[in-house]
């Protein structure tokens, strides 16, 4: 408890730095997540409809999952330098697989009988997608987004290693100064943000879950 109080007082004494770091961290989460959604959702939908695309895309992004984000960060430095965009590249590659895979699974495992019934009712493809496919797929898609969000919130701390800021700067400083209180100034908000994302997206997932018949 005393350690947490020390961390709290340190954060208050350095509130300007903490506010900037928090804003940087949220940006490091929002930009890769937005890019992951922009690319991963349509690509996952496409791969669910094309075995050839699925083989190439899923195998490719699954292979990326074995590469540590820190390694991608350092590989990006010669091209993008010690910058925000080096971190964005690494974090975007991190969020892509869960979004892509969950979208692929959501549309691929949809019951053919439901789709045939919608076609039999004369629904055009656009209407069928909006009123049948999307509502059924949404809970699984959100589950992938939730995984990606939690992972990127935690991994954004690595951006401090390339000078991109974020709450990871306090964690790095805490390690360097051998001061766990400073470390907690970065670690506790990251844990709370991850918990908030988990709870919020889980609630959203439950809200879009189709009622059981």
Secondary structure, 3 states (H helix, E strand, C coil): CHHHHHHHHHHHHCHHHHHHHHHHHHHHHHHHHHHHHHHHHHHHHHHHHCHHHHHHHHHHHHHHCCCCHHHHHHHHHHHHCCCHHHHHHHHHHHHHHHHHHHHHHHHHCCCHHHHHHHHHCCCCHHHHHHHHHHHHHHHHHHHHHHHHHHHHHHHHHHHHHHCCCCCHHHHHHHHHCCCHHHHHHHHHHHHHHHHHHHHHHHHHHHHCCCCCC
